[in-house]
Amino acid sequence: MNKRLVILGSGESGIGSAILAKQKGYDVFVSDKGLIQEKYKTVLQKENILFEEGTHTEGKILNAVEVIKSPGIPDKAEIVQKLIQNNTAVISEIEFAARYTNATKICITGSNGKTTTTLLTYHILKKAGYNVGLGGNIGKSFAYQVATENFDYYVLELSSFQLDGMYKFTADIAVLLNITPDHLDRYDYKFENYVASKFRITQNQGKQNYFVYCADDEAINTYMQQHKIVNATHIPFSIKQPINGDGAFLTNNQITLNYKPNQNQQPLIMTIEQLALQGKHNVYNSMAASLAASIVNVRREIIRESLQDFQNIEHRLEFVASINGIEFINDSKATNVNSTWYALESMQKPVIWICGGQDKGNDYNELTEIVKSKVKAIVCLGKDNKKIIKAFKDVVELIVETDNANDAVATSYKIAKKGEAILLSPACASFDLFKNYEERGLQFKAAVRSI
């Protein structure tokens, strides 16, 4: 008899898992408490995979030998708690899919910059002619690609929620960019729990594996002092200090990338002006991607070219338009305080800052100084803006509340003068007014274009 595998959630990862599980001979059932999107329902029907929507029927779920849970479903959910009490293994799509591929896995996590770094790493490997897939928290489901493709490499963006459901998985190359408070509502509001979750990217690594990390990050350094991560080969990067041996560092606006799998390699040296991605945070991202690519033997010239011609993603510091000398920037993907700090830090003009949304346990004090130096006015875009108003009422003279993208853009445009910038960088999740950060960004752009 086929082993029964239940999948909770019917998004990209859930449907990909269902297809792979069916291919591997499991008795598959998909259960979603919400409604299943038509495009995914069509796939399930075509594959003859049983499913339910709008409910979790316990009798059809608790008899599973294993359950794959969508990263969006918290462990506190009633059905998940019952499975845990039942001693049923609850895993992530990444854990499941990795069982069925021998590809080299470059895994990237961090509170900020992981999407950019993942796409940049993928861009470098693709340009080098590698047979490479892109997955995890981005693009097509990893499980779906394992079922339908035959890649030699995967570049995977991993969120803490995905890492939480990973147990036997090993990252061939683990990249940890930074750790700042985020999603604390899922970690009992304890930062140390979130830090431990991020470090799961190093679990099961041995001497043949690599750990690429930011040597400037306080939370990373503290954790590494308290917990010895000795197995993998450590490769640090820094913009504050030279790195002796293998690693990357910044001195006098010049990046030195020093990784020598064979001793003939000269260091790669570039000025930060040559990078396609500007801003301090993107120096880190560029270093991390370059080191990961070096480990899998991509040539220096390819890395250099890739760092110069990479185009960043939609909704991340995306230039939208300049209208009457006023710049509009879409950074809707900035769903936490640290991401917004980087966005504000990269701005060279006075800013009208559009922010707000669903708060995730944010501490806005971290933004006080940068808001004081960069922000002329704040336009709130959210249902409940009390916390933002309280945090900045003594820092910024003008704070206005709005509850839709059109009003937020129109209000900002009235306040702004020539030579200033309007920046959507919410520092919050989008779910109070929008389906996701993409919808928020698209509505912002549509509102700008209708001026």
C-alpha positions in Angstrom: 0.0 0.0 0.0 1.2 3.5 -0.9 2.4 5.7 2.1 -0.1 8.5 2.8 1.3 11.9 2.5 -0.8 15.0 3.3 0.1 18.5 2.2 -1.3 21.5 4.1 -1.6 24.6 1.9 -2.0 24.8 -1.8 0.4 27.5 -2.9 3.4 27.1 -5.1 5.3 24.9 -2.6 2.2 22.8 -1.8 1.3 22.0 -5.4 5.0 21.3 -6.4 5.2 18.9 -3.4 2.0 17.1 -4.5 3.3 16.5 -8.0 6.7 15.2 -6.7 5.0 13.0 -4.0 2.7 11.5 -6.6 5.6 10.8 -8.9 7.4 9.0 -6.1 4.4 6.7 -5.4 2.8 8.3 -2.4 -1.0 8.4 -1.7 -1.3 12.2 -1.8 -3.9 14.5 -0.3 -3.9 18.3 -0.4 -5.8 20.2 2.3 -6.2 24.0 2.4 -8.2 25.9 5.0 -8.7 28.7 2.4 -9.7 28.6 -1.2 -7.4 27.0 -3.8 -6.5 29.2 -6.7 -8.0 28.0 -10.0 -4.6 27.5 -11.7 -3.5 25.2 -8.9 -6.9 23.4 -8.8 -6.6 22.7 -12.5 -3.1 21.1 -11.9 -4.4 18.9 -9.1 -7.4 17.7 -11.2 -5.2 17.0 -14.2 -2.8 14.9 -12.0 -5.8 13.1 -10.3 -4.6 14.3 -6.8 -7.4 14.5 -4.2 -7.9 17.8 -2.4 -10.2 19.8 -0.2 -10.5 23.5 0.4 -12.2 25.7 3.0 -11.5 23.2 5.7 -9.1 20.7 7.3 -10.8 17.4 7.7 -9.0 15.7 10.6 -9.9 12.2 9.6 -8.2 12.7 6.2 -5.1 14.4 7.7 -4.2 12.7 11.0 -3.8 9.3 9.2 -0.7 10.6 7.2 2.7 9.0 7.7 4.2 12.5 7.0 2.8 16.0 6.4 4.3 18.8 4.3 3.3 22.1 5.7 3.2 25.4 3.8 5.7 27.9 5.4 2.8 30.3 5.8 1.0 28.0 8.3 2.3 28.6 11.9 3.1 25.7 14.2 0.5 27.0 16.6 -2.3 26.2 14.1 -4.7 23.7 15.7 -4.3 21.0 13.0 -0.4 21.2 13.2 -0.6 20.9 17.0 -2.7 17.8 16.7 -0.2 16.3 14.2 2.7 17.0 16.6 0.8 15.4 19.5 0.3 12.4 17.1 4.1 12.2 16.6 3.5 12.7 12.9 6.5 14.2 11.1 5.7 17.8 9.8 8.3 19.0 7.3 8.8 21.6 4.7 8.7 21.3 0.9 12.5 21.9 0.8 13.2 19.0 3.2 11.0 16.7 1.1 12.3 17.7 -2.3 16.0 17.4 -1.3 15.6 13.6 -0.8 15.2 13.2 -4.5 18.1 15.3 -6.0 21.8 15.0 -5.9 22.3 18.5 -7.2 24.6 21.0 -5.4 22.4 23.2 -3.3 23.5 26.9 -2.7 21.1 28.0 0.1 20.7 31.7 1.0 19.0 33.2 4.1 19.0 36.4 6.1 16.5 38.9 7.3 17.3 41.2 4.4 18.8 40.9 0.9 18.1 37.2 0.4 16.0 37.6 -2.7 18.5 40.0 -4.4 21.5 37.7 -3.4 19.7 34.6 -4.6 18.9 36.2 -8.0 22.4 37.5 -8.3 24.0 34.1 -7.5 21.6 32.5 -10.0 22.5 35.2 -12.6 26.2 34.5 -12.2 25.9 30.7 -12.5 23.5 31.0 -15.5 26.0 33.4 -17.2 28.7 30.9 -16.6 26.7 28.3 -18.5 25.8 26.1 -15.5 22.7 23.9 -15.5 21.0 25.7 -12.6 17.6 26.0 -11.1 16.2 28.8 -8.9 13.8 28.0 -6.1 12.8 28.1 -2.5 11.1 31.3 -1.5 11.2 32.5 -5.1 10.3 31.4 -8.6 9.0 27.9 -9.3 8.6 25.4 -6.5 11.8 23.4 -5.7 9.8 20.2 -5.5 8.2 20.8 -8.8 11.6 21.3 -10.4 13.0 18.2 -8.8 10.0 16.3 -10.3 10.3 17.8 -13.8 13.9 19.0 -14.4 17.4 17.6 -14.1 19.5 20.5 -12.8 23.1 20.1 -11.5 22.8 23.1 -9.2 20.0 24.8 -7.3 20.2 28.3 -5.8 17.5 28.4 -3.1 16.2 31.4 -1.1 15.2 30.1 2.3 13.0 31.9 4.8 13.1 31.1 8.5 9.7 29.4 8.2 11.1 27.0 5.6 14.2 26.3 7.7 12.0 25.5 10.7 10.6 22.5 8.8 14.0 21.2 7.7 15.8 18.4 9.7 18.0 16.1 7.6 18.5 18.6 4.8 22.2 19.7 4.2 23.1 22.9 2.4 26.3 22.3 0.3 26.9 26.0 0.5 25.0 27.9 3.2 24.9 31.7 3.0 23.8 33.8 6.0 23.6 37.5 5.1 22.4 39.1 8.4 20.0 38.7 11.2 17.8 41.5 12.5 14.4 41.3 14.3 11.7 40.0 12.0 8.6 37.7 12.2 9.0 37.8 16.0 5.2 37.1 16.2 6.1 33.6 15.0 9.0 33.2 17.5 7.2 34.0 20.8 8.6 37.5 20.5 12.1 36.2 21.4 14.9 37.3 19.1 17.1 34.4 20.2 14.5 31.9 18.8 14.6 33.7 15.4 18.4 33.7 15.4 18.5 30.0 16.1 16.0 29.4 13.3 18.3 31.2 10.8 21.3 29.1 11.9 19.4 26.0 11.0 20.8 26.6 7.5 24.1 25.2 8.9 22.7 22.0 10.3 24.1 18.7 9.1 27.0 20.5 7.4 30.3 18.6 7.3 33.9 19.4 6.2 33.0 19.2 2.6 30.4 22.0 2.9 30.8 25.8 3.1 29.4 28.4 5.4 29.5 32.0 3.9 28.5 34.6 6.4 28.7 38.3 7.2 31.5 39.0 9.7 30.0 42.4 10.6 26.7 41.1 11.9 26.4 41.3 15.7 23.7 38.6 16.0 25.7 36.2 13.8 28.9 36.8 15.7 27.2 36.4 19.1 25.6 33.1 18.1 28.9 31.8 16.7 30.7 32.6 19.9 28.1 30.8 21.9 27.7 27.8 19.6 30.7 26.3 17.8 29.9 25.8 14.1 33.0 23.9 13.4 32.2 21.4 10.7 31.8 23.5 7.5 34.6 25.6 5.9 34.0 29.2 7.1 34.2 32.0 4.5 33.4 35.4 5.9 32.8 38.8 4.2 33.0 42.3 5.6 32.9 45.9 4.7 34.5 47.0 8.0 37.7 45.0 8.2 40.1 43.1 5.9 39.7 39.3 5.9 42.8 37.2 6.1 42.6 34.1 4.0 39.5 33.1 2.0 36.7 35.7 2.0 35.7 39.1 0.7 36.2 42.6 2.1 35.9 46.3 1.3 38.7 48.9 1.7 38.8 52.4 0.2 35.6 51.7 -1.8 37.3 48.7 -3.4 36.0 45.1 -3.0 38.6 42.3 -2.8 37.3 38.8 -3.4 39.8 36.2 -2.3 38.8 32.6 -2.7 41.4 30.2 -4.1 40.2 26.6 -4.8 43.4 26.4 -6.8 46.4 28.5 -5.9 46.7 30.2 -9.4 43.7 32.4 -8.8 44.4 36.1 -8.2 42.0 38.0 -6.0 39.1 39.7 -7.9 39.3 43.5 -7.3 36.4 45.9 -8.2 35.4 49.3 -7.2 31.9 49.7 -5.7 31.1 52.2 -8.5 31.4 49.3 -11.0 28.6 47.3 -9.2 25.2 47.3 -10.9 23.6 47.2 -7.4 24.4 50.4 -5.4 24.1 51.0 -1.6 26.0 49.5 1.3 23.6 46.6 1.7 24.2 45.6 -1.9 28.0 45.5 -1.4 27.2 42.8 1.1 24.9 41.0 -1.3 27.4 41.2 -4.1 30.2 39.8 -1.9 28.0 36.9 -0.7 26.9 35.9 -4.3 30.5 36.2 -5.6 31.8 33.9 -2.9 29.1 31.3 -3.5 29.9 31.4 -7.2 33.7 31.1 -6.5 33.2 28.0 -4.4 31.6 26.3 -7.4 34.5 27.4 -9.6 32.9 30.2 -11.7 35.6 32.2 -13.4 36.6 35.6 -12.1 35.8 37.4 -15.3 32.2 35.9 -15.3 31.7 37.1 -11.8 33.0 40.6 -12.6 30.7 40.9 -15.7 27.7 39.5 -13.7 28.1 42.1 -10.9 28.2 44.8 -13.5 25.2 43.8 -15.7 22.7 42.4 -13.1 19.2 43.9 -13.0 17.5 44.0 -9.7 14.0 42.7 -9.0 10.6 44.4 -9.1 9.5 46.0 -5.7 13.0 46.3 -4.3 14.2 49.9 -4.6 12.6 50.0 -8.0 12.7 53.4 -9.8 9.1 54.0 -11.1 9.1 57.5 -12.6 10.3 61.1 -12.3 7.4 63.5 -12.5 8.1 67.3 -12.4 11.5 66.5 -10.8 10.0 64.3 -8.1 11.3 60.7 -8.0 9.0 57.8 -7.1 10.7 54.6 -5.7 8.9 51.3 -5.1 10.4 49.3 -2.2 7.2 47.4 -1.3 9.3 44.3 -0.6 10.7 46.1 2.5 8.5 44.3 5.0 10.6 44.9 8.1 12.4 47.7 9.9 15.9 46.8 8.8 15.0 46.6 5.1 13.5 50.1 5.3 16.7 51.3 7.1 18.8 50.2 4.1 16.3 51.9 1.7 16.4 55.2 3.6 20.2 54.9 3.9 20.6 54.6 0.1 18.5 57.8 -0.6 20.4 60.9 -1.7 17.4 63.3 -1.7 14.9 64.5 0.9 12.3 61.8 1.3 8.5 61.6 1.6 8.2 58.2 3.2 5.2 56.0 2.6 5.1 53.3 5.3 2.8 51.2 7.4 0.7 48.0 7.1 0.5 44.9 9.3 3.0 45.3 12.2 5.1 42.2 12.9 6.4 43.3 16.4 8.5 46.1 14.9 10.8 48.3 17.0 10.8 51.7 15.1 13.5 53.2 17.5 16.1 51.7 15.1 14.9 54.1 12.4 14.8 57.3 14.6 18.2 58.7 13.5 18.0 57.9 9.9 14.4 59.2 9.6 15.6 62.4 11.3 18.3 62.9 8.7 16.5 61.8 5.6 12.7 62.1 5.9 10.7 65.3 5.4 7.2 63.9 5.8 5.6 60.5 6.5 2.5 59.2 4.7 1.0 56.2 6.5 -0.6 53.5 4.3 -2.3 51.1 6.7 -5.4 50.4 8.8 -3.8 50.9 12.2 -1.0 53.5 12.2 -0.8 54.4 15.9 2.6 52.8 16.5 4.2 54.6 13.6 2.7 57.9 14.6 3.8 57.5 18.2 7.3 56.5 17.1 7.9 59.5 14.8 5.6 62.3 16.0 8.5 64.1 17.6 10.9 63.3 14.7 9.0 64.4 11.6 6.8 67.5 11.5 4.2 66.2 9.1 2.5 62.7 9.4 -0.6 62.0 7.3 -2.8 58.8 7.3 -4.2 57.1 4.2 -5.8 53.7 3.6 -5.2 53.1 -0.1 -2.4 53.4 -2.6 -4.1 56.2 -4.7 -4.5 58.5 -1.7 -1.0 57.7 -0.4 0.6 58.7 -3.7 -1.6 61.7 -4.3 -0.9 63.0 -0.7 2.8 62.4 -1.1 2.9 64.2 -4.5 1.2 67.3 -2.9 3.8 67.4 -0.2 6.9 66.8 -2.4 8.9 69.5 -4.2 11.2 69.2 -7.2 14.5 67.5 -6.2 12.8 65.3 -3.6 11.9 61.6 -3.6 8.7 59.7 -2.7 9.7 56.3 -1.3 7.3 53.4 -0.6 9.2 51.3 1.9 6.6 50.1 4.4 8.6 48.3 7.1 5.5 46.2 7.6 3.6 43.2 6.1 0.9 44.1 3.5 -1.9 41.9 4.6 -4.1 44.6 6.3 -4.9 46.2 2.9 -3.3 44.0 0.2 -3.0 40.4 -0.8 0.8 40.6 -0.6 3.7 43.0 -1.1 3.5 42.6 -4.9 -0.1 43.8 -5.0 0.9 46.8 -2.8 3.8 47.6 -5.1 1.7 47.3 -8.3 -1.0 49.5 -6.9 1.6 52.1 -5.9 3.1 52.0 -9.5 -0.4 52.3 -11.1 -1.2 55.3 -8.8 2.1 57.0 -9.8 1.4 56.4 -13.5 -2.1 57.9 -13.2 -0.8 61.3 -11.9 
